[in-house]
């Protein structure tokens, strides 16, 4: 849907990356690697989006360069290499509408993901957490309690990883394991159950 609207798969992936990380800047090769698109295509889209003020650029000394020891201050000034980094322009007049549009598209993808999982699994409990609720580097992004063919689940998750343009870490456990972990107050499970999440299916607490 977004690709048809914006006319470019690269542009959609680029905007999704930056909108999901407001305030965080990326250099060209990093963007290329993260969205899995050739550098020249990324450069072309970045130049266009910066021209229309949807994204902006800043010059920063990369952390690795900044940490390099220098024999003297003068030499450090000469050898320090600035790189151009790009981030979403939150002051753009269309930023709120753009963010809302991409959020709705992501919610639609999430709904489709849930529907696909329900087709291949006997779900007792399903919760979206981690990247789905804005928590990067959380222990898992999706918790599924029940029975599922793992090969089919891998196929479904990979499909939506490509659509969302980000990895999805998921956890699957049978009901018996869930109850055992619950009884021993397992820290991993406790962090999920008590943390920020979207509960999609819950047949356990009923």
C-alpha positions as CSV (number, residue, x, y, z in Angstrom):
1,X,0.0,0.0,0.0
2,X,2.7,2.5,1.0
3,X,4.9,1.5,-1.9
4,X,2.1,2.3,-4.3
5,X,1.5,5.6,-2.6
6,X,5.1,6.7,-2.5
7,X,6.2,5.1,-5.7
8,X,9.4,3.6,-4.3
9,X,10.1,0.6,-2.1
10,X,13.4,2.1,-1.0
11,X,11.7,5.4,0.1
12,X,9.1,3.5,2.2
13,X,11.8,1.4,3.9
14,X,14.0,4.4,4.5
15,X,11.1,6.4,6.0
16,X,10.0,3.5,8.1
17,X,13.5,3.2,9.6
18,X,13.7,6.9,10.4
19,X,10.2,7.2,11.7
20,X,10.6,4.2,14.0
21,X,13.8,5.9,15.3
22,X,13.0,9.6,15.8
23,X,16.0,11.5,17.1
24,X,18.4,8.8,16.0
25,X,20.7,9.5,13.1
26,X,22.2,7.1,10.5
27,X,24.9,7.4,7.9
28,X,24.4,6.3,4.3
29,X,26.1,2.9,4.5
30,X,24.3,2.1,7.8
31,X,20.9,2.9,6.2
32,X,21.8,0.8,3.2
33,X,22.7,-2.2,5.4
34,X,19.7,-1.9,7.7
35,X,17.1,-1.6,5.0
36,X,18.9,-4.0,2.7
37,X,19.0,-1.7,-0.4
38,X,21.9,-0.8,-2.6
39,X,23.8,2.3,-1.6
40,X,23.2,4.3,-4.8
41,X,19.4,3.9,-4.4
42,X,19.6,5.0,-0.8
43,X,21.7,8.0,-1.7
44,X,19.2,9.0,-4.4
45,X,16.2,8.8,-1.9
46,X,18.1,10.6,0.9
47,X,18.9,13.5,-1.4
48,X,15.3,13.8,-2.5
49,X,13.8,13.6,1.0
50,X,16.4,16.1,2.4
51,X,15.5,18.5,-0.5
52,X,11.8,18.5,0.5
53,X,12.7,18.8,4.2
54,X,11.2,15.4,5.3
55,X,14.6,14.4,6.6
56,X,17.6,16.4,7.7
57,X,21.4,15.9,7.9
58,X,23.9,16.6,10.6
59,X,27.7,16.3,10.5
60,X,29.1,14.1,13.3
61,X,32.5,12.6,14.2
62,X,31.7,8.8,14.3
63,X,32.1,7.3,17.8
64,X,35.0,5.1,16.6
65,X,36.9,8.1,15.2
66,X,36.2,10.1,18.3
67,X,37.7,7.4,20.6
68,X,40.9,7.1,18.6
69,X,43.9,8.4,20.6
70,X,45.8,11.4,19.2
71,X,49.4,12.4,20.0
72,X,48.4,16.0,20.4
73,X,45.3,18.1,20.1
74,X,46.4,19.8,16.9
75,X,46.7,16.5,15.1
76,X,43.3,15.3,16.4
77,X,41.7,18.4,14.8
78,X,43.3,17.6,11.5
79,X,42.6,13.9,11.4
80,X,39.0,13.9,12.8
81,X,36.7,12.9,10.0
82,X,33.2,14.1,10.0
83,X,30.4,12.0,8.5
84,X,27.0,13.1,7.3
85,X,24.2,11.5,9.3
86,X,20.5,11.6,8.4
87,X,17.4,11.6,10.7
88,X,13.7,12.3,10.3
89,X,12.9,16.0,10.5
90,X,10.3,16.2,13.3
91,X,9.8,19.9,12.6
92,X,8.6,19.2,9.1
93,X,5.0,20.4,8.6
94,X,4.0,16.9,7.4
95,X,5.8,15.0,10.1
96,X,2.6,14.3,12.2
97,X,0.6,13.1,9.2
98,X,3.5,11.0,7.9
99,X,4.1,9.3,11.2
100,X,0.3,8.6,11.6
101,X,0.2,7.1,8.1
102,X,3.1,4.8,8.7
103,X,1.7,3.8,12.1
104,X,-1.6,2.8,10.5
105,X,0.2,0.8,7.8
106,X,2.3,-0.9,10.5
107,X,-0.9,-1.7,12.5
108,X,-2.4,-3.3,9.4
109,X,0.7,-5.4,8.9
110,X,0.6,-6.5,12.6
111,X,-3.1,-7.5,12.2
112,X,-2.2,-9.5,9.1
113,X,0.6,-11.2,11.1
114,X,-1.8,-12.2,13.8
115,X,-4.3,-13.6,11.3
116,X,-1.6,-15.7,9.7
117,X,-0.4,-17.0,13.1
118,X,-4.0,-18.0,14.0
119,X,-4.3,-20.0,10.8
120,X,-1.2,-22.2,11.7
121,X,-1.4,-22.4,15.5
122,X,-3.6,-23.4,18.4
123,X,-3.1,-20.2,20.4
124,X,-3.7,-20.0,24.1
125,X,-2.0,-16.7,24.6
126,X,-0.5,-14.2,22.1
127,X,1.1,-10.9,23.0
128,X,3.1,-8.4,21.0
129,X,5.9,-6.6,22.9
130,X,9.4,-5.3,22.2
131,X,9.6,-3.5,18.8
132,X,5.8,-3.6,18.5
133,X,5.4,-1.3,21.5
134,X,8.5,0.8,21.0
135,X,10.9,-1.2,23.2
136,X,14.1,-1.9,21.3
137,X,16.4,-4.7,22.4
138,X,13.7,-6.3,24.6
139,X,14.0,-10.0,25.4
140,X,11.3,-10.9,22.8
141,X,8.9,-9.2,20.4
142,X,6.2,-11.8,20.3
143,X,5.1,-14.4,22.9
144,X,3.0,-17.3,21.7
145,X,1.7,-19.9,24.2
146,X,0.2,-23.0,22.6
147,X,0.9,-25.4,19.7
148,X,2.4,-24.4,16.4
149,X,4.3,-26.0,13.5
150,X,7.7,-24.2,13.9
151,X,8.6,-24.4,10.2
152,X,5.3,-22.7,9.3
153,X,5.9,-20.1,12.0
154,X,9.4,-19.3,10.7
155,X,7.9,-18.9,7.2
156,X,5.2,-16.5,8.4
157,X,7.6,-14.4,10.6
158,X,10.2,-14.1,7.8
159,X,7.5,-12.8,5.5
160,X,6.5,-10.1,7.9
161,X,10.1,-9.3,8.8
162,X,10.5,-8.3,5.1
163,X,7.3,-6.2,5.2
164,X,8.2,-4.5,8.5
165,X,11.8,-4.2,7.5
166,X,13.1,-5.3,10.9
167,X,13.8,-8.6,12.6
168,X,11.1,-10.1,14.9
169,X,12.3,-12.1,17.9
170,X,9.6,-14.5,19.0
171,X,9.1,-17.0,21.8
172,X,6.9,-20.1,21.7
173,X,6.1,-22.3,24.6
174,X,3.5,-24.9,25.4
175,X,0.9,-24.2,28.1
176,X,2.6,-26.7,30.5
177,X,5.9,-24.8,30.3
178,X,4.1,-21.4,30.7
179,X,2.5,-22.7,33.9
180,X,5.8,-24.1,35.2
181,X,7.6,-20.8,34.6
182,X,4.7,-18.9,36.2
183,X,4.9,-21.1,39.3
184,X,8.6,-20.5,39.8
185,X,8.2,-16.7,38.9
186,X,10.5,-17.0,35.9
187,X,12.2,-13.6,35.3
188,X,11.9,-13.8,31.5
189,X,8.2,-14.5,31.6
190,X,7.6,-12.1,34.4
191,X,9.2,-9.2,32.4
192,X,6.8,-9.9,29.5
193,X,3.6,-10.4,31.5
194,X,4.2,-7.4,33.7
195,X,5.8,-5.2,31.0
196,X,4.5,-3.1,28.2
197,X,2.6,-5.3,25.6
198,X,-0.4,-5.7,23.4
199,X,-2.4,-8.8,24.4
200,X,-4.0,-10.2,21.3
201,X,-5.4,-13.5,22.5
202,X,-5.8,-14.6,26.1
203,X,-7.6,-17.9,26.8
204,X,-5.5,-18.6,29.9
205,X,-6.8,-16.1,32.4
206,X,-10.5,-16.7,31.4
